[in-house]
Amino acid sequence: MDIRLLTCIIIRKNTKYLVGRVLGSSELRWSDSPHDAWRTRDREAAQDVARIVGGTMMLFNPAVGQLRVL
């Protein structure tokens, strides 16, 4: 298995990572851990979400815990 295929895009704002919305609410849920974050490989979707929440797109590989700004 190619470990690079596990790399995804997550959203960070300050020191928190976007997990998603609270069910039945427009409130956003954030976590201290990138492992809890909402993940996507769709760059356009990530750009839209980052713009809406005022966050930064990050590349994240959960298998090795590698994280960097996209």
C-alpha angles and dihedrals in degrees: 000000000000107000090205089071089069092062112112141167121257132175124243127188116184102319098331132091124221112247098173142264125318107253112263093009141080090230115118123227119218133189137199090225126073088210089070094049128117107259133207139162091204105103095192092053090048091050091052093049093044091051093049095049096034093242139137126250113238131189110229132185108191094191093065099019092240116160131178140156114268 
